[in-house]
């Protein structure tokens, strides 16, 4: 609280108030509005005549805001309370009932007629709208990154969906031929064929469901998830590429890992990026024995998910630029993947870092907190 001394509110102050860009409201120790400058009139859509004489809580949606009598009295009695904060964030209410975000700073001046409180109010509507626009652009960027990844994995995804569909057609043909060859067919054989068709149908449906979740847009949706399940869903996306290129991907689920409070799709997006980068690096090097290892380790109040490959690694000169936007070591890379991944990790209260293993290759470690992060 700023304390100054003036004899009383004078005309020069009226001139200064009306010239101010921000809204200025002066009220007494009871919360009664004494002066209401031109900017305040435009902001709250009240005339000075309508506002003056009424309690300043009229302008706030929260009944416990700075103008409320009990807070004013607490401050005057003890010198403590919410008023001691230099800047407050509140929700303002206009005369038409519409609300808007604002910040206000309150200072006290001593006059012949007692304490006067000067509140300077700044409208945050444009700032909040800008922040919302930034969040929207970030979500669009996250979505675009997922689409790029899926585009690169198109062949494997198509193969993964095509396999169960081909199996369904084959089992259906087998059942039809069995019925034609033996009249009504053996009930046991028909039952087995129907079970196989149902099993493959579920497999295809699961693939489609995973893809639909990956390409979805929208706000971050955090919930409690088992990290083993997220990793297994990630590995399934690479099933075709791993088999085709004779790669090895080693992951052993860990039973002791706690459930994490995360957006599972965004965490999967990080892991897909890391696995894809490892596969690309090993393919570009032309080495024969290509392996990716995923490990989950509890470290105090966090969980470390390490994705390691035995590729050529990252040069010393490139390591400091790895997480910078538009930096890439790939001939056709955009250079946004790791930057986006690091931002996702940070939004979850975690981190993403690079290590150079002694045995060679690359190791990226995603750290996520065990405690609830809103």
C-alpha positions as CSV (number, residue, x, y, z in Angstrom):
1,X,0.0,0.0,0.0
2,X,1.4,3.4,-1.0
3,X,0.8,6.1,1.6
4,X,1.1,9.8,0.7
5,X,-0.2,13.0,2.3
6,X,-2.3,15.6,0.6
7,X,-4.6,18.2,2.1
8,X,-7.6,17.2,-0.1
9,X,-8.6,16.2,-3.6
10,X,-8.2,19.3,-5.7
11,X,-9.2,20.5,-9.2
12,X,-5.8,19.7,-10.8
13,X,-6.4,16.1,-9.8
14,X,-9.7,16.2,-11.7
15,X,-7.9,17.3,-14.8
16,X,-5.3,14.6,-14.4
17,X,-7.9,12.0,-13.9
18,X,-9.8,12.9,-17.0
19,X,-6.6,12.9,-19.1
20,X,-5.6,9.4,-17.9
21,X,-5.9,6.5,-20.3
22,X,-6.7,4.0,-17.6
23,X,-9.8,4.1,-15.5
24,X,-9.4,5.7,-12.1
25,X,-11.8,5.3,-9.3
26,X,-11.5,7.1,-6.0
27,X,-13.5,5.8,-3.0
28,X,-13.6,6.3,0.8
29,X,-13.1,3.9,3.7
30,X,-16.7,2.7,3.4
31,X,-16.2,1.8,-0.3
32,X,-18.3,4.7,-1.5
33,X,-17.2,6.0,-4.9
34,X,-16.2,9.7,-4.8
35,X,-14.7,10.2,-8.2
36,X,-15.1,8.3,-11.5
37,X,-12.9,9.5,-14.4
38,X,-13.8,9.7,-18.1
39,X,-11.9,6.4,-18.9
40,X,-13.8,4.6,-16.1
41,X,-17.1,5.9,-17.5
42,X,-16.2,4.5,-20.9
43,X,-15.0,1.2,-19.5
44,X,-17.9,0.4,-17.2
45,X,-20.6,2.3,-19.2
46,X,-21.6,4.3,-16.1
47,X,-21.8,8.0,-16.0
48,X,-20.0,9.7,-13.1
49,X,-23.4,10.7,-11.7
50,X,-24.6,7.1,-11.8
51,X,-21.4,5.7,-10.2
52,X,-20.6,8.3,-7.5
53,X,-22.2,7.6,-4.2
54,X,-22.5,3.9,-4.8
55,X,-20.2,1.1,-3.4
56,X,-17.2,0.3,-5.5
57,X,-18.1,-3.4,-5.4
58,X,-20.7,-2.4,-8.0
59,X,-17.9,-2.7,-10.5
60,X,-16.6,-6.1,-9.6
61,X,-18.2,-9.6,-10.1
62,X,-16.6,-10.9,-7.0
63,X,-18.5,-9.8,-3.8
64,X,-15.2,-10.2,-1.9
65,X,-13.3,-7.8,-4.1
66,X,-11.4,-4.8,-2.8
67,X,-14.5,-2.5,-2.4
68,X,-16.4,-4.9,-0.1
69,X,-17.0,-3.4,3.3
70,X,-15.5,-6.3,5.3
71,X,-12.2,-6.1,3.4
72,X,-12.1,-2.4,3.8
73,X,-12.8,-2.6,7.5
74,X,-10.2,-5.3,8.0
75,X,-7.6,-3.2,6.3
76,X,-8.4,-0.1,8.3
77,X,-8.4,-2.0,11.5
78,X,-5.3,-4.0,11.0
79,X,-3.5,-2.6,8.0
80,X,-3.5,-6.0,6.5
81,X,-5.6,-7.9,3.9
82,X,-6.0,-8.2,0.2
83,X,-5.5,-4.4,-0.2
84,X,-1.9,-4.7,0.7
85,X,-1.3,-6.4,-2.7
86,X,0.0,-3.8,-5.2
87,X,-1.8,-5.4,-8.2
88,X,-5.0,-7.5,-8.2
89,X,-6.6,-9.4,-11.0
90,X,-10.4,-9.2,-10.9
91,X,-13.4,-9.6,-13.1
92,X,-15.2,-6.3,-13.8
93,X,-18.9,-5.8,-14.5
94,X,-20.3,-3.2,-16.8
95,X,-23.6,-1.5,-16.5
96,X,-25.1,-3.9,-19.1
97,X,-24.1,-6.9,-17.0
98,X,-21.2,-8.0,-19.3
99,X,-18.0,-9.0,-17.6
100,X,-14.3,-8.6,-18.5
101,X,-10.9,-9.3,-17.0
102,X,-9.0,-6.4,-15.4
103,X,-6.0,-5.5,-13.2
104,X,-6.2,-2.9,-10.5
105,X,-3.7,-1.3,-8.2
106,X,-4.8,0.5,-5.1
107,X,-3.1,3.3,-3.2
108,X,-4.1,5.1,-0.1
109,X,-3.8,8.9,0.5
110,X,-4.5,10.7,3.8
111,X,-6.6,13.8,3.6
112,X,-8.4,16.2,6.0
113,X,-11.5,14.1,5.6
114,X,-9.8,10.7,6.3
115,X,-8.4,8.0,4.0
116,X,-9.1,8.1,0.3
117,X,-8.3,5.0,-1.9
118,X,-7.3,5.5,-5.5
119,X,-7.7,2.6,-7.8
120,X,-6.2,2.5,-11.2
121,X,-7.9,-0.1,-13.4
122,X,-6.6,-1.6,-16.6
123,X,-8.8,-3.6,-19.0
124,X,-7.2,-7.0,-19.9
125,X,-9.7,-7.9,-22.6
126,X,-7.3,-7.4,-25.5
127,X,-4.4,-9.1,-23.7
128,X,-6.6,-12.2,-22.8
129,X,-7.9,-12.3,-26.4
130,X,-4.3,-12.2,-27.7
131,X,-3.3,-15.0,-25.3
132,X,-6.3,-17.1,-26.5
133,X,-5.2,-16.5,-30.1
134,X,-1.6,-17.7,-29.2
135,X,-3.0,-20.8,-27.5
136,X,-5.2,-21.5,-30.6
137,X,-2.1,-21.2,-32.9
138,X,-0.1,-23.5,-30.6
139,X,-2.9,-26.1,-30.8
140,X,-2.9,-25.8,-34.6
141,X,0.8,-26.2,-34.6
142,X,0.6,-29.3,-32.4
143,X,-2.1,-30.7,-34.8
144,X,0.0,-29.9,-37.9
145,X,3.0,-31.7,-36.3
146,X,0.9,-34.8,-35.7
147,X,-0.4,-34.8,-39.3
148,X,3.2,-34.5,-40.6
149,X,4.2,-37.6,-38.5
150,X,1.2,-39.5,-39.7
151,X,1.9,-38.5,-43.3
152,X,5.4,-40.0,-42.9
153,X,3.9,-43.2,-41.4
154,X,1.2,-43.5,-44.0
155,X,2.5,-46.8,-45.6
156,X,2.7,-48.5,-42.2
157,X,-0.7,-47.3,-41.1
158,X,-2.3,-48.4,-44.4
159,X,-0.7,-51.8,-44.0
160,X,-1.8,-52.1,-40.4
161,X,-5.4,-51.4,-41.4
162,X,-5.2,-53.5,-44.5
163,X,-4.0,-56.6,-42.7
164,X,-7.1,-57.2,-40.6
165,X,-9.4,-56.2,-43.5
166,X,-7.7,-58.8,-45.7
167,X,-8.0,-61.4,-42.9
168,X,-11.7,-60.7,-42.5
169,X,-12.2,-61.2,-46.3
170,X,-10.2,-64.4,-46.2
171,X,-12.1,-65.8,-43.3
172,X,-15.4,-64.9,-44.8
173,X,-14.5,-66.6,-48.1
174,X,-13.4,-69.7,-46.1
175,X,-16.7,-69.8,-44.3
176,X,-18.6,-69.5,-47.6
177,X,-16.6,-72.3,-49.2
178,X,-17.1,-74.5,-46.2
179,X,-20.8,-74.0,-46.3
180,X,-20.9,-74.8,-50.0
181,X,-18.7,-77.9,-49.7
182,X,-20.5,-79.6,-46.8
183,X,-24.0,-78.4,-46.9
184,X,-24.6,-76.5,-43.7
185,X,-21.0,-76.9,-42.7
186,X,-19.5,-78.0,-39.4
187,X,-20.8,-75.8,-36.5
188,X,-17.4,-75.9,-34.8
189,X,-15.6,-74.7,-37.9
190,X,-18.1,-72.0,-38.6
191,X,-17.8,-70.9,-34.9
192,X,-14.0,-70.6,-35.2
193,X,-14.3,-68.6,-38.4
194,X,-16.8,-66.2,-36.9
195,X,-14.5,-65.7,-33.9
196,X,-11.6,-64.9,-36.2
197,X,-13.7,-62.4,-38.2
198,X,-14.8,-60.7,-35.0
199,X,-11.2,-60.6,-33.7
200,X,-9.8,-59.0,-36.9
201,X,-12.7,-56.5,-37.0
202,X,-11.9,-55.4,-33.5
203,X,-8.2,-55.0,-34.4
204,X,-9.1,-52.8,-37.4
205,X,-11.5,-50.7,-35.2
206,X,-8.7,-50.2,-32.6
207,X,-6.3,-48.9,-35.3
208,X,-8.9,-46.5,-36.6
209,X,-9.7,-45.3,-33.1
210,X,-6.0,-44.7,-32.4
211,X,-5.7,-42.7,-35.5
212,X,-8.8,-40.6,-34.8
213,X,-7.4,-39.7,-31.4
214,X,-4.0,-38.7,-32.9
215,X,-5.5,-36.4,-35.5
216,X,-8.0,-34.8,-33.2
217,X,-7.8,-31.0,-32.4
218,X,-8.9,-29.2,-29.3
219,X,-7.8,-28.1,-25.9
220,X,-5.4,-30.0,-23.7
221,X,-7.4,-32.8,-22.0
222,X,-5.5,-34.1,-19.0
223,X,-6.5,-37.2,-17.2
224,X,-4.9,-40.1,-15.3
225,X,-3.1,-42.5,-17.7
226,X,-0.8,-45.5,-17.4
227,X,2.5,-44.5,-19.1
228,X,3.0,-48.2,-20.2
229,X,-0.2,-48.0,-22.2
230,X,0.8,-44.8,-23.9
231,X,4.1,-46.3,-24.9
232,X,2.5,-49.5,-26.2
233,X,0.1,-47.4,-28.3
234,X,3.1,-45.5,-29.7
235,X,4.9,-48.7,-30.6
236,X,1.9,-50.1,-32.5
237,X,2.1,-47.2,-34.9
238,X,5.6,-48.4,-35.9
239,X,4.8,-52.1,-36.2
240,X,4.9,-52.2,-40.0
241,X,8.1,-50.1,-40.3
242,X,9.9,-52.1,-37.6
243,X,9.1,-55.5,-39.3
244,X,9.8,-54.2,-42.8
245,X,13.2,-52.8,-42.0
246,X,14.1,-55.6,-39.5
247,X,14.5,-53.2,-36.7
248,X,14.4,-54.0,-33.0
249,X,12.3,-52.0,-30.6
250,X,12.7,-53.1,-26.9
251,X,10.3,-52.0,-24.2
252,X,9.4,-53.8,-21.0
253,X,6.4,-52.4,-19.2
254,X,7.1,-51.4,-15.6
255,X,4.5,-52.4,-13.1
256,X,5.7,-50.1,-10.3
257,X,5.2,-46.8,-12.3
258,X,2.5,-44.6,-10.9
259,X,-0.4,-43.3,-13.0
260,X,0.4,-39.9,-14.6
261,X,-1.9,-36.9,-14.9
262,X,-1.3,-36.0,-18.6
263,X,-2.8,-35.5,-22.0
264,X,-2.1,-38.9,-23.4
265,X,-2.2,-37.8,-27.1
266,X,0.3,-35.1,-26.5
267,X,2.7,-37.4,-24.6
268,X,2.3,-40.0,-27.4
269,X,3.1,-37.2,-29.9
270,X,6.4,-36.7,-28.1
271,X,7.2,-40.4,-28.1
272,X,6.3,-40.8,-31.8
273,X,8.6,-37.9,-32.6
274,X,11.5,-39.4,-30.7
275,X,11.0,-42.9,-32.1
276,X,10.7,-41.6,-35.6
277,X,13.8,-39.5,-35.3
278,X,15.7,-42.5,-34.1
279,X,14.5,-44.7,-37.0
280,X,15.4,-41.9,-39.5
281,X,18.9,-41.5,-38.0
282,X,19.6,-45.2,-38.1
283,X,18.3,-45.6,-41.6
284,X,20.4,-42.6,-42.9
285,X,23.5,-44.1,-41.4
286,X,23.0,-47.4,-43.3
287,X,24.0,-49.6,-40.3
288,X,22.6,-53.1,-40.1
289,X,22.0,-53.7,-36.4
290,X,19.4,-51.1,-35.6
291,X,17.8,-50.9,-32.2
292,X,15.6,-48.6,-30.2
293,X,15.2,-49.0,-26.5
294,X,12.5,-47.4,-24.3
295,X,12.9,-47.4,-20.6
296,X,10.7,-46.0,-17.8
297,X,12.4,-45.1,-14.5
298,X,10.9,-43.7,-11.2
299,X,13.2,-40.9,-10.0
300,X,11.9,-39.4,-6.8
301,X,8.8,-37.3,-7.6
302,X,9.2,-37.7,-11.4
303,X,9.2,-40.4,-14.0
304,X,11.9,-40.5,-16.7
305,X,11.0,-42.0,-20.1
306,X,14.3,-42.7,-22.0
307,X,14.2,-43.3,-25.8
308,X,17.6,-44.5,-27.0
309,X,18.9,-45.6,-30.4
310,X,22.2,-47.0,-31.5
311,X,22.5,-44.6,-34.5
312,X,25.3,-42.1,-35.3
313,X,24.2,-39.7,-32.5
314,X,24.2,-35.9,-32.7
315,X,27.3,-33.9,-33.3
316,X,28.7,-31.7,-30.5
317,X,28.0,-28.6,-32.6
318,X,24.3,-29.5,-33.2
319,X,23.4,-30.5,-29.6
320,X,22.9,-27.0,-28.4
321,X,20.5,-26.2,-31.2
322,X,18.4,-29.4,-31.0
323,X,15.4,-27.9,-29.4
324,X,15.4,-24.6,-31.4
325,X,12.6,-23.9,-33.8
326,X,13.4,-24.6,-37.5
327,X,16.7,-26.3,-36.7
328,X,17.0,-29.7,-38.3
329,X,19.6,-32.2,-39.4
330,X,17.2,-33.9,-41.8
331,X,17.4,-33.0,-45.6
332,X,13.7,-32.5,-45.8
333,X,13.0,-31.7,-42.1
334,X,11.1,-28.6,-41.0
335,X,12.8,-28.4,-37.6
336,X,9.7,-28.0,-35.4
337,X,9.3,-31.5,-34.0
338,X,11.7,-31.4,-31.0
339,X,10.8,-27.7,-30.3
340,X,7.1,-28.7,-30.1
341,X,7.9,-31.7,-28.0
342,X,9.9,-29.7,-25.4
343,X,7.0,-27.2,-25.1
344,X,4.5,-30.0,-24.5
345,X,6.8,-31.4,-21.8
346,X,7.0,-28.0,-20.2
347,X,3.2,-27.6,-20.3
348,X,3.0,-30.8,-18.3
349,X,5.5,-29.5,-15.7
350,X,8.2,-31.7,-17.1
351,X,11.2,-31.5,-19.4
352,X,12.8,-33.0,-22.5
353,X,16.6,-33.3,-22.7
354,X,19.3,-35.0,-24.8
355,X,22.1,-37.2,-23.7
356,X,25.0,-38.8,-25.6
357,X,25.3,-42.4,-24.3
358,X,28.9,-43.7,-23.7
359,X,28.1,-46.6,-26.0
360,X,27.1,-44.3,-28.8
361,X,23.8,-43.3,-30.4
362,X,21.3,-40.8,-28.9
363,X,19.2,-40.8,-25.8
364,X,16.3,-38.4,-25.3
365,X,14.8,-38.3,-21.8
366,X,11.2,-37.1,-21.2
367,X,10.7,-36.2,-17.5
368,X,7.1,-36.0,-16.2
369,X,6.0,-35.2,-12.6
370,X,4.2,-37.7,-10.5
371,X,2.3,-35.0,-8.7
372,X,-0.8,-33.4,-10.2
373,X,0.0,-30.6,-12.6
374,X,-3.0,-28.5,-13.7
